[in-house]
């Protein structure tokens, strides 16, 4: 079966496309009056973005809606986020869902390196998150299997690091399918190598303690935790610091020195390939006594 057909049949079968989309096509998902546009979609998006950044959310929303109705992917994504977060509009998860769904349905099989890929893959991740919990008092019900399918698609086809992280958690917890800690660790590593903060911290904790893996990798684990702590912002600083401090206190002095050295080398590495070499060396590290 062609990929496009597989995707479209999967999303329809899972009930992603709500009645507004089925009856009216993707454009029906976009709210606001369908008047003749005063600007082309690119100009309208620029106007909306400028107004958004200046804090004029009302003007921003009007211009972004105009661009969205003409198929501008960035505008569709931005409005979806505004509704999801209650940013300049009343929070409305169903409207956000419709925007994300229309975007993903129209562009889900475009070039994963193309100009729309960032918006499309993030829309798919947002849909997956909605299917984890459902949307209260709507037809969007929890569907863990489909959430996992969406995360897997965004993680595999688009290499979206948020999707890779969420998919890894589902493998680690056995949510929406079989529990597979090794597969979860592999997805965490892919995202961690591309600078995904929470993947770095989660992978580090997993490798250091090794409870669900065949072998502990304490130096590699402490390396990732140290990298994550160095980069953490306010939202993640406390929980990452706690995990890093626990691992640091449990490690030997030799392991601490090695982990900090590898972390420093990873942070200053100039290319992804250099970082992969550092991570591999940390995973293969042996204490001096063991090496003897």
C-alpha positions as CSV (number, residue, x, y, z in Angstrom):
1,X,0.0,0.0,0.0
2,X,1.4,3.5,-0.9
3,X,2.5,5.5,2.2
4,X,0.0,8.3,1.4
5,X,-2.9,5.9,1.3
6,X,-1.7,4.2,4.5
7,X,-1.6,7.5,6.3
8,X,-4.9,8.7,5.1
9,X,-6.7,5.5,5.9
10,X,-5.1,5.3,9.3
11,X,-6.2,8.8,10.3
12,X,-9.7,8.4,9.0
13,X,-10.1,5.0,10.7
14,X,-8.9,6.5,14.0
15,X,-11.4,9.4,13.8
16,X,-8.8,12.2,13.4
17,X,-10.8,14.0,10.8
18,X,-13.7,15.5,12.6
19,X,-17.0,16.5,11.0
20,X,-15.9,20.0,10.0
21,X,-13.1,18.6,7.9
22,X,-15.0,15.7,6.4
23,X,-17.9,17.8,5.3
24,X,-16.0,20.9,4.2
25,X,-12.5,19.8,3.5
26,X,-9.4,21.2,5.2
27,X,-10.4,24.8,4.7
28,X,-13.5,24.3,6.8
29,X,-11.3,23.8,9.9
30,X,-10.1,27.4,9.7
31,X,-12.3,29.8,11.6
32,X,-13.0,33.4,10.7
33,X,-15.0,34.8,7.8
34,X,-14.1,33.6,4.4
35,X,-13.9,37.0,2.8
36,X,-11.8,37.8,-0.3
37,X,-8.2,38.2,1.0
38,X,-6.6,41.6,1.0
39,X,-3.1,40.1,1.0
40,X,-1.4,37.1,-0.5
41,X,-0.7,34.3,2.0
42,X,3.0,35.2,2.5
43,X,2.3,38.9,3.1
44,X,-0.6,38.1,5.4
45,X,1.7,35.7,7.4
46,X,4.4,38.4,7.7
47,X,1.8,40.9,8.8
48,X,0.4,38.5,11.4
49,X,3.9,37.5,12.6
50,X,4.9,41.1,13.0
51,X,1.7,41.9,14.9
52,X,2.1,38.8,17.1
53,X,5.7,39.8,18.1
54,X,4.6,43.3,18.9
55,X,1.9,42.0,21.2
56,X,-1.1,42.9,19.0
57,X,-2.7,39.5,19.1
58,X,-6.0,40.6,17.6
59,X,-4.4,42.0,14.4
60,X,-2.1,39.0,14.4
61,X,-5.0,36.5,14.5
62,X,-6.9,38.3,11.7
63,X,-3.9,38.3,9.4
64,X,-2.9,34.7,10.3
65,X,-6.4,33.5,9.6
66,X,-6.3,35.1,6.2
67,X,-3.0,33.4,5.4
68,X,-4.3,30.1,6.8
69,X,-7.4,30.0,4.6
70,X,-5.1,30.4,1.6
71,X,-3.1,27.3,2.8
72,X,-0.1,28.9,4.5
73,X,1.3,26.2,6.7
74,X,3.1,28.4,9.2
75,X,-0.1,30.4,9.8
76,X,-2.1,27.3,10.4
77,X,0.4,26.1,12.9
78,X,0.6,29.4,14.7
79,X,-3.1,29.7,15.1
80,X,-3.3,26.1,16.3
81,X,-0.7,26.9,19.0
82,X,-2.6,30.1,19.9
83,X,-5.8,28.1,20.6
84,X,-3.9,25.3,22.3
85,X,-2.3,27.8,24.7
86,X,-5.0,30.4,25.0
87,X,-2.5,32.9,23.6
88,X,-4.5,36.0,22.5
89,X,-7.7,33.9,22.2
90,X,-9.9,31.8,24.5
91,X,-8.2,28.4,24.9
92,X,-10.0,25.9,22.7
93,X,-8.3,22.5,22.3
94,X,-10.8,21.3,19.7
95,X,-10.1,24.3,17.4
96,X,-6.4,23.7,17.9
97,X,-6.9,20.0,17.0
98,X,-8.7,21.0,13.8
99,X,-5.9,23.2,12.7
100,X,-3.3,20.7,13.5
101,X,-5.3,17.9,11.8
102,X,-5.9,19.8,8.6
103,X,-2.2,20.7,8.4
104,X,-1.1,17.1,9.0
105,X,-3.7,15.7,6.6
106,X,-2.6,18.0,3.8
107,X,1.1,17.9,4.3
108,X,2.0,14.7,6.2
109,X,3.8,13.1,3.3
110,X,5.7,16.0,1.9
111,X,9.5,16.0,1.9
112,X,10.8,15.6,5.5
113,X,13.5,18.1,4.7
114,X,11.2,20.6,3.0
115,X,10.1,24.0,4.2
116,X,6.9,22.7,5.8
117,X,8.4,19.8,7.6
118,X,8.9,21.6,11.0
119,X,5.3,22.8,11.1
120,X,3.9,19.5,9.9
121,X,5.8,17.2,12.2
122,X,5.0,19.4,15.2
123,X,1.3,19.3,14.2
124,X,1.5,15.5,14.2
125,X,3.1,15.5,17.6
126,X,0.4,17.8,18.9
127,X,-2.3,15.4,17.6
128,X,-0.6,12.5,19.3
129,X,-0.6,14.4,22.6
130,X,-4.3,15.0,22.2
131,X,-4.9,11.3,21.6
132,X,-3.1,10.5,24.8
133,X,-5.8,12.2,26.9
134,X,-8.6,13.0,24.5
135,X,-10.4,16.3,24.5
136,X,-13.2,16.6,27.1
137,X,-16.8,16.8,25.8
138,X,-15.8,16.2,22.2
139,X,-15.5,13.3,19.8
140,X,-11.8,13.2,20.3
141,X,-11.4,10.4,22.7
142,X,-8.2,8.8,24.2
143,X,-6.6,6.4,21.7
144,X,-3.2,5.3,23.0
145,X,-2.5,3.0,20.0
146,X,-3.1,5.9,17.6
147,X,-1.0,8.3,19.7
148,X,1.8,5.9,19.5
149,X,1.4,5.5,15.7
150,X,1.5,9.3,15.3
151,X,4.6,9.7,17.5
152,X,6.3,6.9,15.6
153,X,5.5,8.5,12.3
154,X,6.8,11.9,13.3
155,X,9.8,10.3,14.9
156,X,10.7,8.1,12.0
157,X,9.7,10.1,8.9
158,X,10.4,13.6,10.1
159,X,13.0,12.8,12.8
160,X,11.1,15.1,15.2
161,X,12.9,15.0,18.5
162,X,9.8,15.7,20.6
163,X,8.1,12.7,18.9
164,X,11.2,10.6,19.5
165,X,11.1,11.5,23.2
166,X,7.4,10.8,23.6
167,X,7.6,7.6,21.7
168,X,10.5,6.5,23.9
169,X,8.4,7.1,27.0
170,X,5.6,5.0,25.6
171,X,8.1,2.1,25.0
172,X,9.5,2.5,28.5
173,X,6.1,2.5,30.1
174,X,4.3,0.1,27.8
175,X,1.7,2.7,26.8
176,X,-0.3,2.0,23.6
177,X,1.6,-1.2,22.9
178,X,4.3,-3.5,24.2
179,X,6.9,-2.4,26.7
180,X,10.4,-2.4,25.2
181,X,13.0,-0.5,27.3
182,X,15.8,-1.2,24.8
183,X,13.7,0.4,22.0
184,X,12.9,3.3,24.3
185,X,16.6,3.8,25.0
186,X,17.3,3.8,21.3
187,X,14.8,6.6,20.6
188,X,16.1,8.6,23.6
189,X,19.6,8.3,22.3
190,X,18.6,9.5,18.8
191,X,16.9,12.6,20.3
192,X,19.6,13.2,22.9
193,X,22.3,13.3,20.1
194,X,20.3,16.0,18.5
195,X,20.2,18.2,21.6
196,X,16.8,17.2,23.0
197,X,17.1,18.2,26.7
198,X,14.6,15.9,28.3
199,X,15.8,13.0,26.3
200,X,19.4,13.7,27.5
201,X,18.3,13.7,31.1
202,X,16.0,10.7,30.8
203,X,18.6,8.7,28.9
204,X,21.2,9.6,31.4
205,X,19.1,8.4,34.3
206,X,18.3,5.2,32.5
207,X,21.9,4.4,31.6
208,X,23.3,5.3,35.0
209,X,20.9,3.1,37.0
210,X,20.4,0.5,34.3
211,X,17.4,-1.1,36.1
212,X,15.6,-2.0,32.9
213,X,18.6,-2.4,30.6
214,X,21.0,-5.4,30.1
215,X,24.0,-3.4,31.5
216,X,24.6,-0.2,33.4
217,X,26.6,2.6,31.7
218,X,27.3,4.8,34.7
219,X,29.8,7.1,33.0
220,X,27.7,7.6,29.9
221,X,24.6,8.1,32.1
222,X,26.3,10.7,34.2
223,X,27.7,12.4,31.1
224,X,24.2,12.9,29.7
225,X,22.8,14.1,33.0
226,X,25.6,16.6,33.3
227,X,25.1,17.9,29.7
228,X,21.3,18.2,30.4
229,X,21.9,20.1,33.7
230,X,24.3,22.5,32.0
231,X,21.7,23.3,29.3
232,X,18.5,23.2,31.4
233,X,16.2,26.2,31.5
234,X,13.9,27.2,34.3
235,X,11.2,24.7,33.4
236,X,13.4,21.7,33.7
237,X,16.3,22.8,36.0
238,X,15.0,21.4,39.3
239,X,14.2,17.8,38.3
240,X,17.3,17.5,36.1
241,X,19.5,18.8,38.8
242,X,18.0,16.4,41.3
243,X,18.7,13.4,39.1
244,X,22.2,14.6,38.2
245,X,23.1,15.2,41.9
246,X,21.8,11.7,42.9
247,X,23.9,10.0,40.2
248,X,26.9,12.2,41.0
249,X,26.8,11.2,44.6
250,X,26.5,7.5,43.8
251,X,29.3,7.5,41.3
252,X,32.9,6.8,42.1
253,X,35.5,9.6,41.9
254,X,36.9,8.0,38.8
255,X,33.5,7.8,37.1
256,X,32.8,11.5,38.0
257,X,36.0,12.7,36.5
258,X,35.4,10.6,33.3
259,X,31.8,11.7,33.0
260,X,32.5,15.4,33.4
261,X,35.4,15.2,30.9
262,X,33.2,13.5,28.3
263,X,30.4,16.1,28.9
264,X,32.8,18.9,28.4
265,X,34.1,17.3,25.2
266,X,30.5,16.7,23.9
267,X,29.5,20.3,24.6
268,X,32.4,21.8,22.7
269,X,32.3,19.2,19.8
270,X,31.9,21.1,16.5
271,X,29.9,18.5,14.5
272,X,27.3,15.8,15.2
273,X,29.7,13.1,14.2
274,X,32.2,14.3,16.8
275,X,29.5,14.3,19.4
276,X,28.6,10.7,18.5
277,X,32.2,9.6,18.9
278,X,32.3,11.2,22.4
279,X,29.0,9.5,23.4
280,X,30.3,6.1,22.1
281,X,33.5,6.5,24.1
282,X,31.6,7.2,27.2
283,X,29.4,4.1,26.7
284,X,32.5,2.0,26.3
285,X,34.4,3.5,29.2
286,X,36.1,1.1,31.7
287,X,37.7,2.0,35.0
288,X,41.4,1.8,35.1
289,X,41.2,-1.2,37.4
290,X,38.9,-3.0,35.1
291,X,41.0,-2.2,32.1
292,X,44.0,-3.7,33.8
